[in-house]
Amino acid sequence: MHPSPPPAAAVRFGPVFALAAAGVAMSNLDLFIVNVALPVVGEHFADAPLSRLSWILNAYAVVFAALLVPAGGLADRTGARRAYLWGVAVFTLASALAALAPGVWTLIAARVLQAAGAALLTPASLGLLLTAAPPDRRAGAVRGWTAVGGEAASLGPVAGGLLTALDWRWVFLVNLPVGLFVLLAGPRILPASPPAGGPRPDLTGAGILTAAIALLALGLVKAEEWGWTSAPTLGALAAAAVLAGWFAARSARHPAPIIPPALLRTPAFGPATLANLLFAAAFAAMLLAVVLWAQTGWGWSALRTGWAIAPGPLMVPGLALGAAPLVRRFGPGAVAALGCAVFAAGNLWWFAALTPDPAYLTAFLPGMLLTGVGVGLTLPTLVGAAVSILPAGSFATGSAVVTMARQVGSVLGVAALVAVLGAAPGAGDFDNGWLFVTAATAATGAAVLTLLVRPGRG
């Protein structure tokens, strides 16, 4: 946006990391900051039902997922610095529009625009870091980038609770100072990166993928209301399957597909991407379930719920960075499998211990600590296993594929949980929710065991 950016060889890594991490933290915070505010938003807009409110979460995740790879390709083609700053600008503007939204559907529309900005800035941010970092520091840069993004996503409910105590619109207004800071400082600090060129990304394929994910989420979210065997539910699920098949066939022959087949053939990349999708489904469902349990089951306020969730996320950054020696010694598969086991144990604790009588210290907190440990061990390990081995020309595109998989997983996790819980969930419905999250975590564990054990890659 401004002339004369510094060349990559002339920058200091620390300031570049800080600016790139600021944008990623902002966009990842918005993945889950709205969760805690969701019941309050529903009350503000005439008691909107959960099936409608869930699209405030899912519209963001669907569009974010579908646009990540074309946006990553655009960043590789035009330069990561330009793509990152434009993404931050779009995200900041959309945040202001979301705060001013007069209704649920206008809020959802603003969330769609937010997602477009997030999709542009996220892969470009990692491209900036990998351009600025020396080769021997790239793995550490990836873990630090992942830790910041994962911690921001995990702290979303905490920040959401604090801000909702003021007004739910503050969950969007909080992005404005961060975005403006990056836009002012970025042109002077972020390095210029040469564009890679190449064919235009498959925007039609992105549209097909968006529609497929949205229809799948729609079928899952509305199945309880429509009926699992009703024509609308089966039609939505069948249409999603047809579009997914069309997308796969188109990707196989397009010169710049949304999911490049060559990337999926990179050792460890395909299995790690699948594992990221499955764990994101478990994580998103868990986070929404604990928020709904605290607010609808125990009647807690958004602020109290945010503080109750805080101990788990606060464990994530230290574990994310501290697990690096374990990954180097035992390989990413073993560390991620351990994380999955601990995360599943947290959900099983809630299944056994939570009752309608509030008991934070003995019933809620242990599960929160266990899931925090699980996230800290699993999330950065899986992302690092996937992107740290990418060739230099595919940094942004490859990281976009991994992040896309995580967002698809988040959509499916939220949609499946809403289907499991129903319109007015009781304690028994939440038991089914904890078991669903445990099953998704077990599937993640099975996927990570296929990862090649390569000490020194973490």
N, C-alpha and C positions, 0 to 999 in steps of 0.2 A: 504493500500500500504506500510505502515511502521509498525513495531512491536510496541507492548506495548501502545495501545491507552488508555486514561484515562477511568476508569469505570464511569458509569452514576452518581453514588453517589458522585464522586469527582470533578465534573465539575461545573463551574459557568455558569449560564444561559446566561448572556450577551454576552460573546465571542462566545458561540455556536450559539446564534441567529444571530450574525453578520456574521459568516461564512456561515451558512445555507441560510441566506437572500441574501448573495452575489451571490451564484449560482442561486437562484431563480430569482433574479433581472436580471441577465445576460440572462437567458433563456426566461424570459417574455419580456424583452426589444426586443429580436429578433422576437417576435410575430408581432410587428408593426413598428419596426425601419426601415424596408425595404419599408414601404408604401410610404414615402416621396421620397425615392430614386428611386422608380419604373419607373417614366417617364424618369429619367436620365439614368437608366440602359437600358431602351428600346432604347434610342438614341445611346448609346454606342454600342449596338449590332444590328446595321443596322435597327433601327426603328422597333423592334419586336412588333407585335400587342398585345393589352391588353389581349386577350384571352390566349396568350402564357405566357406573363409576370405574369398573375395572378397565375400561377403554382409555381412561386417563393414563393408566400405566401401560396398557398393551399397545395403544397407538404409538406411543413414544418408542417402545421396544421394537415393534414391527418395522417401522420406517427406518429406525436406526440400523437394524439388522440388514435390511434389504439394500440400503444405500452405502454401507460401509465399504464394500469391495470396489464399486465404481468410483467412490470418493478416494479410496486408496490408489486406484489406478490413475485418477486425475492428479493426485499429489505427486506420483512418480513421473507423470508426463509434464506437469507444469512447474514443479518445484515445491518442496514441502513447506517452505516458509510462506509462500503466497497462499497455499491451500489452508494452512493453519490459521492465518490471520483472518481470512474470509470466513472460515468456519466459526471462529470466536465471535466475529461481528454478527453473523446470522443468529447464533445461539443467544447472544446478549439481547438483540432486538426481540426475538421470540419470547424470551423470559419476561420482558416488559409487557408484551401483549398478553401473556398468560396471566400476569398479575391483574390486568384490567379486564379479563374476560367476564362478560355479563351472564353467561350460562354454561352448562356442561359441555355442549357441543362446540361452542366457541373456544372453550378451554382445551378441548381435545384437538381442535384445529391448530391452536398455538403450540401444543405439544408436538404435533407433527412437524411444524417448522423448527422447533427446538431440535428435534431428532435429526433433521437434515443438517443443521449446523454441527451437531455433535458428530455425525457421520463424517463430515469433512475434516474436522479438527483432530479427531482421535488417531487415525492412522498417520496423518501428517506429523503429529507430535512425536510419535515413535520414530518416524523417518528423520526428524530433526535431531533427536538424541543419538541415533545410530550414525548419523553423519558427523556429529560433533565429537563422539567418543572414539578414542583409539581402539583398535581391534581387541586388545587385551582387557578393555573395560566394558565391552558391549554386553556381555552376559550380566554383569553387575548393574549396568544401566537398565537392562530389561527388567531385572528383579525390582529395582527401585521404582521404575515406572509402574510396574504391576502393583507394587505395594501401595503406592499413592492412590492409584485408581481403585484398588480393592478396599482400601481403608475409607476412601470417600464414599463408596457405595455402601459399605457397612455402617458408616456413621450417618447415613441418610436419615434413618428413623430417629436418631437422637437429635440431629439438627431440626428435623421436621417437628418433633415434639416441642422443642424450645421456641421455634418460630411460630408454630400454630397457636401457642399460648398468647402471642400478640395478635396475630390475624393470619389465616391460612395463606393469604396472598404474599406474605413475606417469604414463603418457601421458594418463590420465584424471584422476588425483588433482590434476594441475597446474591444472585448471580451478577447483578449489574456492576458493582464496584470491581469484582474480579475481572470481568470481561473488559471493562474500560482500562484497567491497569495493564492487561496484556496488550491491548491495542495500542496503548501509548508507548510502552517500553519495548514491545516486540520488534518493531522495525529497526531499532538501534542495536539490539543485542542478538537476535536470532540470526544464524548463518544463512547465507545464500547456498542453495544446493542446485546443481545443474539438472535441468529436466531430462528425463530418460527418453522422452518421445514414445513412439509406438502407436498402435491403433486406438481409436476411441473405445472406451468401455461400453459394454452391452447394456444400454439404458432400458431397452425393451425387456431384456432378461431381468433387470432389476424390478421392473413393474410386474412381471409375471411372478417373481418370487414374493414380492410384497403382497400381491393378491392371494397367493397360496397360503402364506403364513397367516394372513388376516382371516381367511375363510376357515382355516383349521382352528384358530383361536375362537372365532365366532361360534362354530359348531360345538366346541367344548364348553364355552361359557354359557350358551343358551340351551344346552341339552336338557338341563333340569327343568327349565321352564317350558320348552317345546316338547319334550319327550325324546328319549334316546332313539326310538324307532320311528319318529315322526318324519314326514317328508322334508321339512326345512332343515332338520339336523342332518339327516342322511344326505340331503342335497348339498349342504355346505361342506361336509366331509368328503363327499365324492368329487365335488368341484376342486377342492384343495388337492386331492390325489391326482386329478387330471392335469392341473396346472403344474404340480411338482414334476410329473412325467414330461410335460412339455418343456419345462425349464431344464431338466437334465438332458433331454435330446438337443435342445438349442445350445446348451453349454458345450456339448461334445463337438460341435462343428463351428462355433463362433471364434473368430480370431482373438477376441478379448473377452472371454466369458467372465461371468460374475465370480465363479469359483474355478480358477485355473486348474485343470487336471494335473499339470506338471507339479504344482505345489503340493497337491494331495499325495503325490508319489514320492515326495521328499521324505527320507527316513525319519520316523517319529512324528512327522507333522500331521498326517492323517489321523492316527490313533489319539494324539493329544488334542486335536480339534474336536473329535467326537467326545472325548472325556470332558472337555470344556463345556460342550453343549449340555451334557447330562448333569454335570455338577451345577451349572447355572440354573437348571430347572429345579434342582433340589434346594439350592440357596434361595432363589426368589420365592418359592412356595413356603419355605420355612419362615422367611422374614415376614411375609404377609400373614401367615398363620399366627405368629406370636403377637403381632400387632392387633389382629382381630380378637384373639383370645383375651388379651389384656383389656381392650376397650369394650368389647361386647360381652365377654364372659365375666370379667371382674368389674366392669364399669369404671375403669380408670380413665383419667383424662389423657389427652395427647401428650402433655408435658410429662406426666408421671410414667406413661408408657415409654417415652423416649429415654428417660433416665434409667428405667428398668432394663432396657435393651443394651445400654451403653457398655457394661463390662465386657461383653463378648467382642464387639468391634475394637475396643481399646487393646485387645490382645493381638490383633492381626498384624500391625506393622512390625513389631518386634520379632514375631515368629516368621514373618515373610522374609525378613533380612537374615535372621538367625538360622534359618533352615538351609542356607546356601552350603555350609560345610557338609551337612547330611546329604544333600543332593550330589555333591562332588564325590562323596565316599560311597554312597549306596545306589545312586542313580535316581532319576525323577520318578520312575514307576513305583519304587518301594516307598519313597517319602509321600507321594500322593496317595498311595493305598493306605498308609497309616493315617493320613489326614482324613480320608473317607471313613475309616473305621471310627475315629473319634467323633466326627460329625454325626454319623449315624447313632452313636451311643447317646449323644445329646438329645436327639429326637426320641429315642426309645425311653430316655429318662422322663421326658414330658409325657409320653404315652402312659407311663406307669405312675407318675407322681402328681400330675395336675388334676385338680378337682375344682368344682364351682366355688369352694371356699378359698379366698386369697391366701397364699402362703409363699411369699416371694423368696425368702432365704432358703427354704427347704425344698421347694418344688420348682420354682421358675429359674432361679439364679444358677444352680448346677448345670442345667441344660444349656443356658446361655454361655457359660464358660467353656463347656465341651464343644459347642458348635463354633465358638470363637477360635479355639485351638485348631479345629478341623479346617476352617477357612484359611487360617494363616499358613498351615502346612500344604494345603492342596492348591489353592487358587494361583499363587505366583509360580508354584512349581509347574503346573500344567501349562500356563502361558509361556513361561521361560523355556520349557521343553520344546514348544512349537516354534517360537520365533527366533530363538538365539542361533539356530542353524540355517536361517534363510540366507540366500545369496544377496549381495549388496543391492542389486537392482530390483529386489522384490520386498524390501523392508516394509514399505507402507502397505502394499497389496497383501502380503502375507499376514501382517498384524491385523489387517482389516478382516481377513477370512476368520481368524481366531476370534476376534471381537464379535463378528457377525454370528458365529456359532454360539457364543455366550448370550447374545441378545435373543436369538431364536429359542434357546433353552429357557430364558427368563419368561418369554411369552408363553411357552408351553407349560412351564411350571405354574404361573399365575392362573392360566386358563384351566388347567387340570385341577388345581386346588379349589377354584370357584365351583367347578362341577362337583367335586367331592363334598364340599361343605354345604352347597345348596343356598337357597335364598335366606333362610333364618337358621344358621347353624347352632346346634346344641353340643353338649359335651361329647356325645357319641360320634358326632360328625367330625369334631376335631381329632378324636382318636384315629379315625380313618385318614385324616390329613397327616398326622405324624407318621402313620404307616406308609402313606404314599411317598413322603419325603425320604423315609428310610429306604424304600424300594428304589427310588431314583438314585440315591447315594450308593446303594449296592451295585447298581448297573454301572455307575461311574468307576467303582472299584474294579469291576471286571474289565472295563475298558483300559484303565491305566496299567493293568498287568501285561497288556500287549506292548507297552512302550519298551523300546530297547533300553537296557540298563547301560548307560554310558557315563560313568563317573567323569567329572571334569566338565560336563556340559551345563551345569547349573549356574 
